[in-house]
Amino acid sequence: MSLLGTRKIVHVDMDAFYASVEQRDDPALRGRPVVVAWKGPRSVVCAASYEARRFGIRSAMPAVRAERLCPEAVFVPPDFTRYKAVSHAVRAIFERHTDAIEPLSLDEAYLDVTTNKTSLPTATLIAKSIRQQIYDELNLTASAGIAPNKFLAKIASDWRKPNGQFVIQPHEAEEFLRTLPVGRIPGVGKVTEARMAEAGIKLVGDIYAMSLATLEQHFGSYSLRLHELARGIDHNPVVSNRVRKQVSAEDTFPEDLPLTELEAHVCRLAEKVWKASEGNARRAKTVVLKLKTKEFNSLTRSLTPRTPVSTCEDLISTALGLRDRVDLPAQQLYRLVGVGLTNFELRDDSVADSEPAEAVEPIEFLLRPV
């Protein structure tokens, strides 16, 4: 297992972050099913408290569906200014332990504690200390995964949620992974999972048992990555202060759709992208709409407004305007739509270039019929 290396990586994930902040700050919400979302037909759930999750409510779910699942749920509009302030306080706690911090969003980050600022001898103790400080100082809980690389740490942080932590030791990785469903691999969405099922792959162990040549027949250039992940191998380092080039979200549909039926999907994606882009010193100047036709042909439309979009509603309006610029025949069907923000610039010249920017990976979702 020497291929896993000797790094000590911690993935910290705040528990139901937005909803937990709302419950912390309003005692009347504690113990109740809280849904952070704008109420309306175009809105999606930004976060759900654990009380709401018992009803099947999840992030990225249409708000109208969440309301049907739990009529007594309390809907709270998101307050990203407040969430960013709490996120910065969490980051300050991270910085007591290491400078090697790679934020993924306001509520999660990778930390490389191979070399750290504390006298704590193990990554497990460092994670425990961080979680305790978050609870003592911010009255919030976080979960953590500890492993020799980012891939394993990300999986481990989900293992004991909420308010727990889990360790995957290097020598345990292969055995641990073999019984996991392939959907637990970051980046394997529902579409890829369905393709894997067609190839007889349901568990990570099924990937492990396949030769690299066989994987290449099914998954092309992605095969080497799958081959390594099935063995717990991930060489990607923790990248501090990564400046994002693009924030985007995509939906791959269960059935191909005409352009006229994409409005609700574009609105949901725009809200998701807006949420992901919050908390950064830079703002995006350009809005991008991506489409993939039934025939797998990709096309994009982009716009750089004279004044950059400043609200979620602006982003929705701009993205829908880009949809209206698509000039393919009305009968054309599409299998994917994506919304993105790119061409980032500092929001204010007074903000130093050295201010850390939260890095957000592209997000892939499969919309289910609602």
C-alpha positions in Angstrom: 0.0 0.0 0.0 3.0 2.3 -0.3 1.4 3.8 -3.4 -1.0 5.7 -1.1 1.9 7.7 0.2 2.4 9.2 3.7 0.3 12.3 3.5 -2.1 13.1 6.3 -5.3 14.6 4.8 -8.4 15.8 6.8 -11.7 16.6 5.0 -13.9 18.7 7.3 -17.6 19.0 6.4 -19.9 21.2 8.4 -23.1 19.4 9.3 -26.2 20.8 7.5 -24.3 24.1 7.5 -26.9 26.7 6.4 -29.7 25.1 8.3 -27.6 24.7 11.4 -26.6 28.3 11.4 -30.3 29.3 11.2 -31.2 26.9 14.1 -28.3 28.2 16.1 -29.3 31.9 15.6 -33.0 31.4 16.1 -33.9 29.2 19.1 -37.5 28.8 17.8 -36.1 26.7 14.9 -34.3 24.2 17.0 -35.7 20.7 16.7 -37.9 21.7 13.8 -37.6 20.7 10.1 -35.9 23.7 8.6 -35.5 24.1 4.8 -33.1 26.9 3.6 -34.7 28.0 0.3 -36.6 30.7 -1.4 -40.1 29.5 -1.5 -41.5 29.3 -5.0 -41.7 27.2 -8.2 -38.2 28.1 -9.4 -36.4 27.6 -6.1 -34.3 24.6 -5.0 -33.3 23.6 -1.5 -30.0 25.0 -0.4 -29.8 23.0 2.8 -32.1 21.0 5.0 -31.8 20.4 8.8 -31.5 16.8 9.9 -35.1 17.0 11.1 -36.1 17.8 7.6 -34.0 15.1 6.1 -36.0 12.5 7.9 -38.8 13.4 5.5 -36.6 12.8 2.5 -35.7 16.4 1.8 -32.3 16.9 0.3 -30.2 19.7 -1.1 -30.8 20.6 -4.7 -34.4 19.3 -4.5 -37.1 21.5 -5.9 -38.6 23.6 -3.0 -42.1 22.7 -4.1 -41.3 19.0 -3.7 -39.8 19.6 -0.3 -43.0 21.4 0.8 -45.0 18.4 -0.4 -42.8 16.0 1.5 -43.1 18.0 4.7 -45.9 20.5 4.8 -44.9 21.6 8.4 -41.3 22.4 7.3 -40.1 25.9 8.1 -38.8 27.6 5.0 -36.0 30.2 5.6 -34.5 32.3 2.8 -30.8 31.9 2.6 -28.6 34.6 4.1 -25.2 34.1 2.4 -23.6 37.1 4.0 -24.1 35.5 7.4 -23.0 32.0 6.2 -19.8 33.6 4.7 -19.0 35.2 8.0 -19.3 31.9 9.8 -17.3 30.2 7.1 -14.5 32.6 7.6 -14.6 31.9 11.4 -14.3 28.2 10.6 -11.4 28.9 8.3 -9.6 30.8 11.1 -9.8 27.7 13.2 -8.3 25.6 10.4 -5.4 28.1 10.1 -4.4 27.5 13.7 -3.5 23.9 12.6 -2.2 24.3 9.0 -1.8 26.7 6.1 -2.4 23.9 3.6 -6.2 24.4 3.2 -8.3 23.8 0.1 -11.9 25.1 0.5 -14.4 23.4 -1.7 -17.3 25.6 -0.7 -18.4 27.6 2.4 -19.0 24.5 4.4 -16.2 22.0 3.5 -12.4 21.9 3.0 -9.4 19.7 2.6 -6.5 20.2 5.1 -3.1 18.7 4.7 -1.8 18.2 8.2 1.3 16.1 7.3 3.2 19.1 8.5 1.2 21.2 11.0 1.3 24.0 13.5 0.3 22.1 16.5 2.1 19.6 18.8 -0.6 17.0 18.2 1.0 13.8 17.0 -1.7 12.4 14.8 -4.2 13.7 12.1 -7.0 12.0 14.1 -6.2 14.2 17.1 -6.0 17.3 14.9 -9.4 16.6 13.4 -10.9 16.1 16.8 -9.4 19.3 18.1 -10.7 21.3 15.1 -14.2 19.8 15.5 -14.1 20.6 19.3 -13.0 24.2 18.6 -15.8 24.7 16.0 -18.3 23.5 18.6 -16.9 25.5 21.5 -16.5 28.8 19.6 -19.3 28.7 17.0 -21.8 26.3 18.6 -21.9 24.3 15.4 -20.9 20.7 14.6 -18.7 19.3 11.9 -17.7 15.9 10.7 -14.3 14.9 9.5 -12.6 12.2 7.5 -8.9 11.3 8.0 -7.0 9.4 5.3 -3.7 9.4 3.3 -5.3 11.3 0.4 -8.2 13.5 -0.6 -10.3 10.8 -2.2 -10.4 8.6 0.9 -10.8 11.6 3.3 -13.8 12.8 1.4 -15.5 9.4 1.6 -14.5 9.0 5.3 -16.1 12.4 6.3 -19.5 11.0 5.4 -19.1 7.8 7.4 -20.0 9.1 10.9 -22.2 12.1 10.1 -23.4 14.1 11.8 -20.8 15.3 14.4 -18.4 12.4 14.0 -15.1 11.4 12.4 -13.7 8.3 10.7 -10.2 7.2 9.8 -9.1 5.2 6.8 -5.6 3.9 7.4 -3.4 3.2 4.3 -3.4 -0.5 4.9 -7.2 -0.5 5.2 -8.1 1.3 2.1 -8.5 -1.5 -0.5 -10.6 -3.7 1.8 -12.7 -0.7 2.9 -13.4 0.3 -0.7 -14.3 -3.0 -2.2 -17.8 -3.2 -0.7 -18.8 0.4 -1.5 -21.3 1.2 -4.2 -19.6 2.9 -7.1 -21.9 5.9 -6.6 -19.8 6.8 -3.5 -16.9 7.7 -5.8 -16.8 11.5 -6.2 -17.5 12.4 -9.7 -19.6 9.2 -10.5 -23.0 10.6 -11.2 -26.2 8.7 -12.0 -25.4 8.6 -15.7 -21.9 7.1 -15.2 -23.3 4.8 -12.5 -25.9 3.5 -15.0 -23.2 2.9 -17.6 -21.2 1.0 -15.0 -24.2 -1.2 -14.2 -24.5 -2.1 -17.8 -20.9 -3.2 -17.7 -21.6 -5.4 -14.6 -20.0 -2.9 -12.2 -22.0 -2.1 -9.0 -19.3 -2.1 -6.3 -15.9 -0.5 -6.2 -14.6 -4.1 -5.9 -15.9 -4.8 -9.3 -13.7 -2.1 -10.7 -10.8 -3.4 -8.8 -11.3 -6.9 -10.3 -11.3 -5.5 -13.9 -8.1 -5.1 -15.8 -7.1 -1.6 -17.0 -7.5 -2.8 -20.6 -11.1 -3.9 -20.0 -11.9 -0.6 -18.2 -10.5 1.3 -21.2 -13.0 -0.4 -23.4 -15.9 0.9 -21.4 -14.7 4.2 -20.0 -11.8 5.5 -22.2 -9.6 8.1 -20.7 -11.5 7.9 -17.3 -10.4 4.3 -16.9 -7.0 5.0 -15.4 -8.6 7.2 -12.7 -11.1 4.5 -11.9 -8.4 1.9 -11.8 -6.4 4.0 -9.2 -9.4 5.0 -7.1 -10.5 1.4 -6.7 -7.1 0.9 -5.1 -7.4 3.9 -2.9 -4.8 5.8 -5.0 -5.1 9.6 -5.4 -2.1 11.7 -6.1 -4.0 15.1 -6.1 -2.4 17.4 -3.6 -4.2 19.9 -1.4 -4.1 23.2 -3.3 -4.2 26.3 -1.1 -5.7 29.6 -2.4 -6.8 28.1 -5.7 -8.4 30.8 -7.8 -11.4 29.4 -9.5 -11.6 29.8 -13.3 -15.2 28.7 -13.5 -18.1 27.7 -11.3 -20.7 25.5 -13.1 -23.5 23.0 -12.6 -24.9 20.5 -15.1 -28.0 18.4 -15.4 -28.2 15.2 -17.5 -31.8 14.3 -18.1 -33.3 10.8 -17.8 -35.1 11.6 -21.1 -34.1 14.0 -23.8 -36.0 17.3 -23.7 -36.9 20.1 -26.1 -35.5 23.6 -25.5 -39.0 24.8 -24.4 -38.9 22.5 -21.4 -35.5 23.6 -20.0 -36.6 26.7 -18.2 -37.1 25.2 -14.8 -33.8 23.2 -15.1 -31.9 26.4 -16.0 -33.4 28.2 -13.0 -32.4 25.4 -10.6 -28.9 25.3 -12.0 -28.5 29.1 -11.8 -29.5 29.0 -8.1 -27.0 26.2 -7.5 -24.2 28.1 -9.2 -25.0 31.3 -7.4 -24.9 29.4 -4.1 -21.5 27.9 -5.0 -20.0 31.2 -6.1 -20.8 33.0 -2.8 -17.9 33.6 -0.4 -15.3 34.6 -3.0 -13.4 37.9 -3.2 -13.8 37.7 -7.0 -17.0 38.1 -9.1 -17.8 36.6 -12.4 -18.1 38.8 -15.5 -19.4 36.2 -17.9 -22.4 33.9 -17.8 -22.3 30.7 -19.8 -25.0 28.3 -20.9 -24.0 24.9 -22.1 -26.2 22.4 -24.0 -25.6 18.9 -25.3 -27.9 17.6 -28.0 -29.5 14.2 -28.2 -26.7 13.4 -30.7 -24.0 14.4 -28.2 -23.1 17.6 -29.9 -22.1 20.4 -27.5 -22.8 24.1 -27.9 -22.4 27.1 -25.6 -23.8 30.6 -25.4 -22.1 33.2 -23.3 -22.7 36.8 -22.3 -20.5 39.4 -20.6 -22.9 42.1 -19.4 -21.8 45.7 -19.1 -22.5 45.3 -15.3 -21.7 41.8 -13.9 -24.6 39.9 -12.4 -25.0 40.8 -8.8 -28.0 38.7 -7.7 -29.3 35.2 -8.2 -32.3 36.7 -10.1 -29.9 38.4 -12.5 -28.1 35.2 -13.1 -31.4 33.4 -13.8 -32.6 36.1 -16.2 -29.2 36.1 -18.1 -29.1 32.3 -18.4 -32.7 32.2 -19.7 -31.8 34.9 -22.2 -28.9 32.8 -23.4 -31.3 29.9 -23.9 -33.4 32.1 -26.1 -30.3 32.7 -28.3 -30.1 29.0 -29.3 -31.2 28.9 -32.9 -31.5 25.2 -33.6 -34.8 23.7 -34.9 -37.6 23.6 -32.4 -37.8 19.8 -32.6 -34.2 19.4 -31.5 -33.9 17.4 -28.2 -31.2 17.9 -25.5 -29.7 15.5 -23.1 -27.8 18.0 -20.9 -27.9 21.6 -19.9 -25.4 23.5 -17.8 -25.0 27.0 -16.3 -21.7 28.6 -15.5 -19.9 31.7 -14.3 -16.5 32.5 -15.5 -14.0 35.3 -16.2 -13.6 36.3 -12.6 -12.3 39.6 -11.3 -11.8 41.1 -7.9 -15.0 42.6 -6.5 -13.2 45.5 -5.0 -9.7 46.9 -5.8 -9.2 47.3 -2.1 -9.3 43.5 -1.7 -5.9 42.1 -1.7 -5.0 39.5 -4.3 -3.7 37.2 -1.6 -7.1 36.8 -0.1 -8.0 33.1 -0.3 -10.7 32.2 -2.8 -12.9 29.2 -2.2 -12.5 26.7 -4.9 -15.6 24.9 -6.3 -15.5 21.9 -8.4 -18.0 21.6 -11.3 -21.1 19.9 -10.1 -23.0 17.1 -12.0 -26.6 16.3 -11.1 -29.1 14.0 -12.6 -32.6 15.5 -12.4 -35.3 13.1 -11.3 -38.9 13.5 -12.4 -40.9 15.5 -9.8 
